[in-house]
Amino acid sequence: MAQETREAPQVVARQLDANRETCMALGERLRADPPSFVVTCARGSSDHAATFAKYLIESHVGLMTASAAPSVSSVYKTRQKLDQALFIAISQSGKSPDLLAQARAARESGARVVALVNDASSPLAELSHVCLPLHAGPEQSVAATKSFIASVSALVQLIAHWSENEDLLEALTRLPDQLTASAGLDWRAPIEALASANNLLVVGRGLGFGIAQEAALKFKETSELHAEAFSAAELMHGPLALVGSGFPVLVFSQQDATRSGVQALVKRLEEIGAQVWVAEEGTSEPERLPIVHEAYPACAPLLMIQSFYGLANRVALARGLDPDQPRHLRKVTETQ
């Protein structure tokens, strides 16, 4: 896990170069013949990348984006009306039967199918109209790291070309170096407390929510730590009652329009007495985790999760666990 996390900057550099022409051509087609809406389909870490895609597409392209339930096609056998939709399927292996069933049904119903997949020879890649390979290379760790970062960076590149956002396109050129810098940041502060924790909340908002989901899953997978992800807005609608004095909360906060709301929540959590660690730019307070300065907001979540993976690995070790051997799990999960 630690080794593959360190490979992410090289993976992203390779991917951005290899997929540039495909993303440019796909972006041009999507502008010339716009879809009416976007549907994502994924499981596990890939589904957290899909959450990121929802916020990225809706905020940069303005199209409603929803997550498909694969079991509707694979189990319930219901035909859905996806004509004029852009269907984005995200998978490390490209082999899970339920994702394949949903992608096949989407294509048959008239959707344009785009696959983000690490195995470019997989059945999912063959089913798609356009395949964007992740170029992550072999990933042996059960807990996905570099393939998740590659999924998110592929989404950013696609949306940058689709929206013709020059600022975002320019930000992509800096992304590999920023990922390298993020891997070297000091995120050791929470390790001691999380080594003995039983429960944890992970919080993000907007573009940062999918990253919060991914972080919570990694704590469960590698540290056997019960962690739940919430939007900063949703946490105020009931789950805040879970938080008491000393309760651990990890917060991701990118520098965009969501930041003031996240900061208000952090203040409330600290008033309650929660033990809060915040990943955000521009502060050196003891419980603040450093991030790369002046990162473009759509790229900042990738940089934060790069730093986080190193933390997750160390927390697992501090709890006496092997992060590369999570119990009950295997690399490829082929759900029906």
C-alpha positions in Angstrom: 0.0 0.0 0.0 2.7 2.5 0.9 4.8 1.7 -2.2 1.8 2.0 -4.5 0.7 5.3 -2.9 4.2 6.7 -3.7 3.7 5.7 -7.3 0.6 8.0 -7.8 2.5 11.1 -9.1 4.2 9.1 -11.9 0.9 7.3 -12.7 -0.9 10.7 -13.1 1.9 12.2 -15.2 1.7 9.1 -17.5 -2.1 9.1 -17.7 -2.4 12.8 -18.4 0.0 12.5 -21.4 -1.5 9.2 -22.7 -5.2 10.3 -22.5 -4.8 13.9 -23.6 -5.9 13.4 -27.3 -8.8 11.1 -26.3 -10.1 13.6 -23.7 -9.8 16.5 -26.2 -11.8 14.5 -28.8 -14.4 13.3 -26.3 -14.8 16.8 -24.9 -15.3 18.2 -28.4 -18.0 15.6 -29.1 -19.8 16.3 -25.8 -19.9 20.0 -26.6 -21.2 19.4 -30.1 -23.8 16.8 -29.0 -24.4 17.4 -25.3 -26.0 14.7 -23.2 -29.1 15.6 -21.3 -27.7 14.2 -18.0 -24.9 12.1 -16.7 -25.0 8.8 -14.9 -22.1 7.2 -13.0 -21.8 3.6 -12.1 -19.2 2.2 -9.7 -18.5 0.2 -6.5 -16.2 0.8 -3.5 -13.4 3.3 -4.0 -14.5 3.8 -7.6 -17.9 4.9 -6.3 -16.2 7.6 -4.2 -14.5 8.8 -7.4 -18.0 8.9 -8.9 -19.2 11.1 -6.0 -16.3 13.5 -6.9 -17.5 13.3 -10.5 -21.0 14.4 -9.5 -19.7 17.6 -7.9 -17.1 18.3 -10.6 -19.6 17.9 -13.5 -22.4 19.8 -11.9 -20.2 22.7 -10.9 -18.1 22.9 -14.1 -20.5 21.7 -16.8 -23.9 22.4 -15.2 -25.4 18.9 -16.0 -27.3 16.9 -13.3 -25.3 13.8 -12.4 -26.7 10.8 -10.6 -25.3 7.5 -9.4 -26.8 4.3 -10.9 -27.7 1.3 -8.7 -26.1 -1.6 -10.6 -28.4 -4.1 -9.0 -31.4 -2.6 -10.9 -30.0 -4.2 -14.0 -28.1 -7.2 -12.6 -30.7 -8.3 -10.0 -34.0 -6.7 -10.7 -33.5 -6.9 -14.5 -35.3 -3.6 -15.0 -34.7 -1.7 -18.3 -33.9 2.0 -17.6 -34.5 4.9 -19.9 -31.0 6.3 -20.5 -31.3 7.7 -24.0 -29.3 10.9 -24.4 -27.3 10.2 -21.2 -23.6 10.1 -20.7 -22.9 6.9 -18.7 -19.5 6.9 -16.9 -18.5 3.5 -15.5 -15.5 3.5 -13.2 -13.6 0.3 -12.2 -10.1 -0.9 -11.4 -10.7 -4.4 -12.9 -13.5 -3.8 -15.3 -14.8 -7.3 -14.5 -17.6 -7.0 -11.9 -20.7 -8.7 -13.3 -23.1 -6.1 -11.9 -21.2 -3.1 -13.4 -21.0 -5.0 -16.8 -24.8 -5.6 -16.7 -25.5 -2.0 -16.0 -23.1 -0.7 -18.6 -24.5 -3.1 -21.2 -28.1 -2.0 -20.4 -27.1 1.6 -20.6 -25.6 1.2 -24.0 -28.6 -0.8 -25.3 -30.9 2.0 -24.1 -29.0 4.6 -26.1 -26.5 6.0 -23.6 -23.0 7.0 -24.5 -20.8 4.8 -22.4 -17.4 6.0 -21.2 -15.2 3.6 -19.1 -12.5 4.6 -16.7 -10.7 1.4 -16.1 -7.2 0.2 -15.2 -7.4 -2.9 -17.4 -7.9 -1.6 -20.9 -8.5 -5.1 -22.2 -11.3 -5.8 -19.7 -14.9 -6.6 -20.6 -16.0 -3.1 -19.4 -13.5 -1.4 -21.7 -14.7 -3.5 -24.6 -18.3 -2.5 -23.8 -17.7 1.2 -23.8 -17.8 3.7 -26.7 -14.8 5.4 -25.2 -12.2 4.0 -22.8 -10.0 6.2 -20.7 -7.4 3.8 -19.3 -6.2 4.7 -15.8 -2.5 3.7 -16.6 -2.0 2.9 -12.9 -0.2 -0.3 -13.7 -0.5 -3.4 -11.5 -2.0 -2.7 -8.1 -1.4 -5.5 -5.6 -2.6 -3.9 -2.5 -6.2 -4.8 -1.6 -6.8 -1.2 -0.6 -6.9 0.9 -3.8 -4.7 4.0 -3.7 -3.0 4.9 -6.9 -5.9 3.6 -9.0 -8.3 5.8 -7.0 -6.1 8.9 -7.5 -5.9 7.9 -11.2 -9.7 7.6 -11.5 -10.1 11.1 -10.0 -7.4 12.7 -12.2 -8.9 11.1 -15.3 -12.2 12.7 -14.4 -10.6 16.1 -13.9 -8.8 15.8 -17.3 -12.1 14.8 -19.0 -14.1 17.7 -17.5 -11.3 20.2 -18.1 -11.4 19.5 -21.8 -15.2 19.2 -21.9 -15.7 22.5 -20.2 -12.6 24.1 -21.9 -11.6 25.5 -18.5 -8.2 27.0 -19.1 -7.5 27.4 -15.4 -8.2 23.7 -14.8 -6.2 22.6 -17.8 -3.3 24.6 -16.5 -3.7 23.2 -13.0 -3.3 19.7 -14.4 0.2 20.5 -15.6 1.2 21.1 -12.0 -0.7 18.1 -10.6 2.1 15.4 -10.7 4.6 17.7 -8.9 2.0 18.7 -6.3 1.1 15.1 -5.6 4.8 14.4 -5.0 4.9 17.4 -2.6 1.7 16.1 -0.9 3.2 12.7 -0.3 6.0 14.4 1.8 3.7 16.4 4.1 3.6 15.6 7.8 0.2 14.1 8.7 1.4 12.2 11.8 -0.6 14.3 14.3 -3.7 12.0 14.5 -1.8 8.7 14.6 -1.6 8.3 18.4 -5.2 9.1 19.0 -6.5 7.0 16.1 -4.4 4.0 17.2 -6.8 3.5 20.1 -10.0 4.9 18.7 -13.1 2.9 18.1 -15.1 5.3 16.1 -14.4 8.3 13.8 -16.2 10.8 11.6 -14.7 11.9 8.3 -16.1 15.1 6.9 -15.9 16.9 3.5 -18.2 19.1 1.4 -18.7 19.5 -2.3 -15.6 18.4 -4.2 -14.2 17.1 -0.9 -17.1 14.8 0.0 -15.9 11.9 -2.2 -12.5 12.1 -0.6 -14.1 11.9 2.9 -15.9 8.8 1.7 -12.7 7.3 0.5 -10.8 8.1 3.7 -13.6 6.5 5.8 -13.4 3.3 3.7 -9.7 3.1 4.0 -9.9 3.3 7.8 -12.4 0.4 7.8 -10.3 -1.7 5.4 -6.8 -1.2 6.7 -7.3 -0.3 10.4 -10.6 -2.0 11.3 -11.6 1.4 12.6 -15.3 2.2 12.3 -15.3 5.4 10.3 -18.3 7.1 8.7 -18.2 9.9 6.1 -20.6 12.8 6.1 -21.1 16.0 4.2 -20.4 19.0 6.4 -23.9 20.1 5.7 -25.5 16.8 6.5 -23.6 16.4 9.8 -25.7 19.2 11.2 -28.9 17.3 10.4 -28.7 14.8 13.2 -25.4 12.9 13.1 -23.8 15.7 15.2 -25.6 14.1 18.2 -22.9 11.3 18.0 -20.1 13.7 18.8 -19.0 14.2 22.4 -15.9 15.3 24.2 -12.8 13.7 22.7 -14.7 12.2 19.8 -12.3 12.1 16.8 -13.2 13.9 13.6 -11.1 14.3 10.4 -12.1 17.1 8.1 -11.1 17.9 4.5 -11.5 21.5 3.4 -10.6 22.7 -0.1 -10.3 26.5 -0.8 -13.6 27.1 -2.6 -17.1 28.3 -1.8 -17.7 25.5 0.7 -14.9 26.6 3.0 -16.8 29.1 5.2 -19.4 26.5 6.0 -16.8 23.8 6.8 -15.0 26.3 9.0 -18.2 27.1 10.9 -18.8 23.3 11.4 -15.2 22.9 12.7 -15.8 25.7 15.2 -19.0 24.0 16.4 -17.2 20.7 16.8 -14.4 22.3 18.8 -17.0 23.9 21.0 -18.5 20.5 21.7 -15.1 19.2 22.7 -14.4 16.9 19.7 -10.9 16.1 18.8 -10.7 17.6 15.3 -8.0 17.4 12.7 -8.5 19.7 9.6 -6.7 19.4 6.3 -6.8 22.9 4.9 -4.6 25.6 3.4 -3.2 28.6 5.2 -3.0 27.6 8.9 -0.3 26.3 11.2 -2.4 25.4 14.2 -1.6 22.2 16.0 -4.6 20.3 14.9 -4.4 21.4 11.3 -2.9 19.0 8.7 -0.9 20.7 6.0 -1.8 20.7 2.3 -0.2 22.1 -0.8 -0.7 25.9 -1.1 -2.6 27.5 -4.0 -3.9 24.3 -5.4 -6.8 24.6 -7.8 -10.0 23.6 -5.9 -10.8 20.7 -8.2 -7.3 19.3 -7.7 -7.0 19.9 -4.0 -8.9 16.7 -3.0 -6.5 14.6 -5.0 -3.6 16.2 -3.1 -5.3 15.7 0.3 -6.0 12.0 -0.4 -2.4 11.5 -1.4 -1.3 12.8 2.0 -4.1 10.8 3.7 -3.0 7.4 2.3 0.3 7.7 4.1 -1.6 8.5 7.3 -3.9 5.5 6.8 -1.0 3.2 6.3 0.7 4.4 9.5 -2.5 4.2 11.6 -2.9 0.5 10.6 0.6 -0.3 11.6 0.1 1.6 14.9 -3.0 -0.6 15.6 -0.8 -3.7 15.1 -2.4 -4.5 11.7 -1.0 -5.2 8.2 -2.6 -2.7 5.8 -1.7 -5.0 2.9 -3.7 -8.0 4.4 -7.1 -6.7 5.4 -9.2 -9.5 6.8 -12.1 -11.0 4.8 -11.2 -8.9 1.7 -9.7 -9.6 -1.7 -8.6 -7.4 -4.5 -11.3 -8.0 -7.1 -14.9 -8.2 -5.8 -17.2 -9.6 -8.4 -20.7 -8.7 -7.2 -23.8 -9.9 -9.1 
